[in-house]
């Protein structure tokens, strides 16, 4: 269980939000069951490590604009951007005019 929390697999863009929530659930189970708590910068480093490269760069650039990078801020920002990108890449149904033969 500890290894699953410390070394999660990499995430794809479409699975970022769900993957982060699933990982946070494992962190909570680890804390509740074994008393092992993952804090601050370690938690942030693991989060950034499981992201795709472009999201890692984006998180680091956004974090450098803040005076202090906090896990919650980076997580919320990454989930927001990932959700927006997933919504843009999802095909939308279109109205098509009737075809005349």
C-alpha positions in Angstrom: 0.0 0.0 0.0 2.8 2.4 0.9 4.5 1.8 -2.5 1.3 2.5 -4.4 1.1 5.9 -2.7 4.7 6.8 -3.0 5.2 5.6 -6.6 1.9 5.9 -8.4 1.8 5.3 -12.2 1.8 8.1 -14.7 -1.5 9.6 -15.7 -2.9 10.5 -19.1 -4.6 13.8 -19.7 -8.1 12.2 -19.7 -7.6 10.4 -16.4 -5.9 13.2 -14.4 -8.9 14.3 -12.3 -10.1 10.7 -11.5 -6.5 9.5 -11.0 -5.7 12.3 -8.5 -8.9 11.6 -6.5 -8.1 7.8 -6.5 -4.6 8.5 -5.3 -5.8 10.8 -2.6 -8.2 8.0 -1.4 -5.2 5.7 -1.1 -3.3 8.4 0.9 -6.3 8.6 3.2 -6.5 4.8 3.7 -2.7 4.7 4.3 -3.1 7.4 7.0 -6.1 5.8 8.6 -5.0 2.2 8.5 -1.3 2.4 9.1 -0.8 5.9 10.6 1.5 6.9 7.8 0.8 10.5 6.8 2.1 12.1 3.6 2.6 15.9 4.1 3.2 19.0 2.2 6.1 19.0 -0.2 6.4 15.2 -0.4 2.7 15.0 -1.4 3.3 17.8 -3.9 6.3 16.1 -5.4 4.4 12.8 -5.8 1.5 14.7 -7.5 3.7 16.4 -10.0 5.6 13.2 -10.6 2.4 11.4 -11.7 1.4 14.1 -14.2 2.2 14.1 -17.9 5.3 16.2 -18.8 3.3 19.2 -20.2 1.2 19.3 -17.0 4.4 19.1 -14.9 5.8 22.1 -16.7 2.5 24.0 -16.4 2.3 23.2 -12.6 5.8 24.4 -12.0 5.3 27.6 -14.0 2.1 28.3 -12.2 3.7 27.5 -8.8 6.6 29.8 -9.5 4.2 32.7 -9.8 3.0 32.1 -6.2 5.1 32.9 -3.2 4.7 29.4 -1.9 3.6 26.3 -3.8 1.0 24.4 -1.9 -0.3 21.0 -2.7 -4.0 22.0 -2.7 -3.4 25.0 -5.0 -1.5 22.9 -7.5 -4.0 20.1 -7.4 -6.9 22.4 -8.0 -5.2 24.2 -10.8 -4.2 20.9 -12.5 -7.6 19.4 -12.2 -9.2 22.5 -13.5 -7.0 22.7 -16.6 -7.3 18.9 -17.2 -11.1 19.1 -17.0 -11.1 22.0 -19.5 -8.8 20.2 -21.9 -11.0 17.0 -21.7 -14.1 19.0 -22.4 -12.5 20.6 -25.4 -11.4 17.3 -26.9 -14.7 15.6 -26.4 -16.7 15.5 -29.6 -19.9 17.6 -29.5 -23.1 16.5 -31.4 -23.8 18.7 -34.3 -27.0 19.7 -36.1 -26.8 18.6 -39.7 -29.1 19.9 -42.4 -31.3 17.4 -44.2 -29.5 15.9 -47.1 -31.4 16.3 -50.4 -31.0 13.6 -53.0 
